[in-house]
Amino acid sequence: MDFIRQVLDRVGDKWSLLVIAVLDTGSLRYTDLLRQVPGISQRMLTLTLRQLQQDGLISRTAYAEVPPRVEYALTSLGQGLHEIVSSLIGWAAEHHDEIRAHHARTAIAP
């Protein structure tokens, strides 16, 4: 059970989900990821990419060019997870107004 919890903690955090969602369009460079994942810092993007690569969900390809070019892409394992991530994002988009309404009704006045 501990291993399952660890995997869910890793792939279920918001940054991992957003990076996986963005990489569905194909390989992206670091700066493109930084631009397309709203609110993520450089440090957090670097950590997230390392973790996703370590888990086998993304690949990192470095090209011997000047200046150096590095691209990140989903692996087949990551593509399988992307299907789940897409469903979750779709659900959140479909129900966000309803959830906001619940928050507003249950908010405790100071």
N, C-alpha and C positions, 0 to 999 in steps of 0.2 A: 504494500500500500504506500509506503514512503516514496518509492520510485515514481509511482503514478502521480502522487501529489507534487513531486519535484518537477515532473514533465509538465503538468498542468500549470504550475506556478510560472514556469519558464515561458511556455508558449501562450499563456493566457494573459500576460501583462499587456497593457495598452500599446506600448511601443513595438513589441514583437508583432502584434496583430496588425498594426498599421504598416509596418515595413513589409510584412508578407502580402498585405493587400496591394501595396504600391508596386511590388515586384511582379505582379501578375502581367503587367504590360511588357515585360521582357527585362533584359539586363539593363542595369542602371549604374552610373558612376556615383561615388560618394556624394559629391556636391548636388547631383540631381535628387538623390534620396533626401538629403538635408532640406532641399527646397520643397519636396513633395510631401514630407511628413510634418504637418503643422505642429509647431511648439516644441519639437525635439531639439535638444542641445547637441553640439558636436560630441561632447563626452558621452552622452547617453546613446547617440547613434552608434558610436564606435563600440561601446559595450554590448549593445543589442546585436550588432552585426557579428561580433565575435561569438556571442552565445548561440546565435542561430546557425553560424557556421560549425561550431563545435557539436551542435546537435544534429548536423547533417541536413538542415532545412534549406540552407542557401549555400551557394558556391561562391568562391572569390577567385577571380582570374586576374593576375597581374601581367601586363604586357610590357615588354622591354622596349620602351619608347622614351623619347625625351620630349616633353616631360612625361614621367611615368603615368600610366593609365591603369586603373583598377576598376573592374566591373563586378557587380554582385547580381546573382540570378537565383531563382528558385530551383532546387533539385527536384527530382520526382517525389521525394518524401514531402518536400515543402509544397509542391503543387497539390498533393492530396490534402494537406492541411488548409491550403488556400480555399478549397471548396467549402470547408467548414467555416472558415473566417468570413467568406462572402455571405454565407447564410446568416451568420451572426450580425454582420454589418447591415444587411438588408432588414433584419428584424429590428435592429436599433433605429434605423432610419424610418421604418414604418410606424414605430410605436413611441418615438421620442416626444411627440406632443402630448400623448396620453400620460407618459411618465412625468413630464413637467407639470401637468395638471394635478396629478397625485401629490407631487412635492408641494405645490402651492396650497393645496387643501390641508395638508398635514403639517405645514410649517408652523412652528411654535412662535407666537408673537412675544417679543421681549417685554 
